[in-house]
């Protein structure tokens, strides 16, 4: 079986990361959560007062982009990689609603995307990688052997995200999650730099009515077909 690049794109709260982690673990590939990279930049901006109610201080963030070092280190207890920002494990902090409300504003900045895409392409040079995000199959790896585009009914996405955050002890409401997802969808689809869109040769997976196992087996079969 040949080594391939698996690009998983789609909307927020469609389970891209969950699928990608399980898939990478099953077939022995490396996994890269590109969304976590943008969340890490967003957290850096928040910590350094580069974000306020008026938006993002783009010039200052661009000038400091070289100071942002992102790594993924395998966590044997969780059996997947945690995200590190300048040597600090920020995995839990970047998953909160505060970062979610900022990340789309960060990810539309051209210079930020250029820096992240450069890092992502370096990680995929040897193939045998599963990468999920918004523009993996269209901009980062347009020649990926397998492209998946994930989607789900908006109400189901809201419920999944709400359950996820409440399970972590975060006090969030249905309306907060709804507004956050609607805002992120709008920003992702309408940004000028590498917007979220389905690649022409992507396989669409609508998991509104699929269990995680059904979805996993569906995509695993596609991987096996493309690897031969």
Legacy VTK file of the C-alpha trace (Angstrom):
# vtk DataFile Version 3.0
C-alpha trace
ASCII
DATASET POLYDATA
POINTS 228 float
0.000 0.000 0.000
1.344 3.403 -0.909
1.482 6.302 1.530
-1.015 9.051 0.789
-2.166 12.443 2.037
-5.677 12.503 3.490
-7.254 15.978 3.533
-10.387 16.447 5.631
-12.208 19.755 5.267
-15.619 20.962 6.361
-17.672 23.110 8.673
-17.110 23.665 12.389
-18.420 20.987 14.765
-18.776 18.308 12.119
-16.366 15.983 13.893
-13.419 16.480 11.545
-10.803 16.189 14.282
-12.464 13.170 15.906
-12.517 11.332 12.600
-8.997 12.384 11.630
-7.505 11.274 14.969
-9.205 7.883 14.827
-8.199 7.383 11.219
-4.562 8.303 11.800
-4.387 5.972 14.801
-5.923 3.084 12.853
-3.618 3.284 9.834
-0.468 4.497 11.596
-0.377 7.961 10.005
0.585 11.290 11.542
-2.288 13.617 12.418
-2.227 17.402 12.177
-5.092 19.539 13.508
-4.698 22.726 11.463
-7.604 24.339 13.276
-5.572 24.073 16.476
-2.785 26.014 14.781
-5.092 28.964 14.116
-6.524 28.657 17.616
-2.984 28.861 18.982
-2.373 32.075 17.043
-5.693 33.424 18.330
-4.691 32.634 21.918
-1.339 34.340 21.399
-3.148 37.427 20.085
-5.534 37.449 23.048
-2.722 37.089 25.586
-0.733 39.883 23.987
-3.617 42.349 23.793
-3.802 42.189 20.002
-7.564 41.578 20.054
-10.291 43.824 21.437
-13.935 44.706 20.804
-12.882 46.629 17.687
-11.144 43.650 16.084
-7.579 42.419 15.598
-4.454 44.570 15.529
-3.313 42.980 12.264
-0.099 44.927 11.839
1.146 44.062 15.313
0.199 40.401 14.919
1.934 40.164 11.547
5.046 41.727 13.033
5.036 39.133 15.812
4.201 36.057 13.721
7.828 34.896 13.861
7.488 34.694 17.670
4.683 32.119 17.412
6.006 28.563 17.531
3.435 25.765 17.356
4.155 22.096 17.981
2.170 18.893 18.348
3.386 16.461 20.999
1.922 12.995 21.450
0.030 12.490 24.702
0.118 8.772 25.601
-2.758 9.133 28.086
-5.095 10.678 25.523
-3.565 8.743 22.602
-3.352 11.831 20.423
-1.192 14.933 20.171
-1.636 18.032 22.312
-1.046 21.507 20.913
1.868 23.525 22.272
2.416 27.269 21.921
5.986 28.383 22.562
6.602 25.299 24.685
3.351 25.479 26.701
0.565 22.896 26.463
-2.511 24.923 25.484
-4.738 22.051 24.326
-7.544 22.698 26.810
-7.432 26.497 26.703
-7.766 26.773 22.909
-10.954 24.664 22.882
-13.008 27.169 24.868
-15.641 29.536 23.497
-13.451 32.608 24.108
-10.896 31.402 21.557
-13.658 30.127 19.247
-15.097 33.639 19.105
-11.760 35.054 17.919
-10.221 32.378 15.710
-12.134 33.189 12.504
-11.005 36.808 12.724
-7.417 35.624 13.020
-7.597 33.027 10.254
-8.742 35.524 7.594
-5.434 37.411 7.830
-3.397 36.574 4.742
-0.006 36.639 6.433
-1.210 34.326 9.195
-2.580 31.819 6.692
0.611 31.964 4.641
2.732 31.196 7.712
0.472 28.319 8.803
0.173 26.820 5.310
3.967 26.821 4.955
4.234 24.832 8.189
1.458 22.448 7.124
3.092 21.705 3.782
6.380 20.928 5.485
4.605 18.439 7.748
3.141 16.664 4.725
6.305 16.302 2.656
6.692 12.594 3.442
2.956 11.873 3.071
1.392 9.279 5.436
-0.502 12.133 7.063
-4.101 12.990 7.961
-4.759 16.719 8.096
-8.056 18.443 8.831
-9.113 22.054 8.479
-10.915 24.388 6.104
-8.628 24.592 3.070
-6.512 21.439 3.136
-7.848 19.903 -0.081
-8.147 23.204 -1.922
-5.077 25.222 -0.894
-2.651 23.269 1.271
-2.655 19.945 -0.582
-4.670 20.359 -3.805
-3.123 17.114 -5.087
-4.001 15.020 -2.030
-4.896 11.447 -2.946
-8.025 11.511 -0.771
-10.128 14.558 0.015
-13.102 14.415 2.372
-15.566 17.281 2.797
-17.613 16.937 5.981
-20.946 18.553 6.661
-23.978 18.106 8.913
-27.312 19.746 9.668
-26.708 23.067 11.513
-28.967 22.110 14.427
-27.045 18.881 14.933
-23.743 20.749 14.834
-24.967 23.196 17.495
-26.118 20.358 19.753
-22.814 18.495 19.374
-20.764 21.564 20.209
-22.994 22.427 23.187
-22.694 18.898 24.588
-18.918 18.935 24.068
-18.358 22.188 25.949
-20.816 21.419 28.744
-19.128 18.041 29.243
-15.921 19.994 29.881
-17.687 22.047 32.537
-18.050 25.218 30.479
-21.144 27.294 31.175
-22.409 28.074 27.668
-25.882 28.431 26.201
-27.528 27.171 23.028
-27.781 30.725 21.681
-24.095 31.437 22.317
-23.099 28.317 20.382
-25.538 29.089 17.577
-24.215 32.630 17.142
-20.625 31.402 17.296
-21.113 28.747 14.616
-23.062 31.098 12.342
-20.342 33.729 12.659
-17.552 31.224 12.027
-19.337 29.764 8.995
-19.791 33.230 7.515
-16.156 34.170 8.098
-14.838 30.841 6.788
-16.916 30.945 3.600
-16.444 34.627 2.830
-12.811 35.288 3.696
-10.678 36.439 0.771
-7.739 34.158 1.554
-8.388 30.434 0.960
-12.083 30.354 1.899
-13.881 27.194 2.977
-15.189 25.420 -0.103
-15.608 21.898 -1.314
-12.862 20.679 -3.640
-14.246 19.406 -6.933
-12.768 15.957 -6.357
-13.705 15.695 -2.666
-15.981 12.978 -1.325
-18.818 14.613 0.618
-19.662 12.994 3.948
-22.882 14.273 5.540
-22.810 12.733 8.994
-26.094 14.153 10.268
-27.514 10.649 10.571
-24.322 8.589 10.819
-22.793 7.146 13.948
-19.085 7.732 14.500
-18.427 4.082 13.672
-20.444 4.204 10.438
-18.594 7.319 9.346
-15.237 5.815 10.304
-15.829 2.628 8.306
-17.018 4.639 5.299
-13.863 6.748 5.211
-11.564 3.816 6.058
-12.844 2.021 2.961
-12.022 5.093 0.866
-8.511 5.166 2.333
-7.956 1.529 1.429
-9.161 2.140 -2.139
-6.912 5.176 -2.656
-3.878 3.500 -1.101
-3.794 0.714 -3.695
LINES 1 229
228 0 1 2 3 4 5 6 7 8 9 10 11 12 13 14 15 16 17 18 19 20 21 22 23 24 25 26 27 28 29 30 31 32 33 34 35 36 37 38 39 40 41 42 43 44 45 46 47 48 49 50 51 52 53 54 55 56 57 58 59 60 61 62 63 64 65 66 67 68 69 70 71 72 73 74 75 76 77 78 79 80 81 82 83 84 85 86 87 88 89 90 91 92 93 94 95 96 97 98 99 100 101 102 103 104 105 106 107 108 109 110 111 112 113 114 115 116 117 118 119 120 121 122 123 124 125 126 127 128 129 130 131 132 133 134 135 136 137 138 139 140 141 142 143 144 145 146 147 148 149 150 151 152 153 154 155 156 157 158 159 160 161 162 163 164 165 166 167 168 169 170 171 172 173 174 175 176 177 178 179 180 181 182 183 184 185 186 187 188 189 190 191 192 193 194 195 196 197 198 199 200 201 202 203 204 205 206 207 208 209 210 211 212 213 214 215 216 217 218 219 220 221 222 223 224 225 226 227
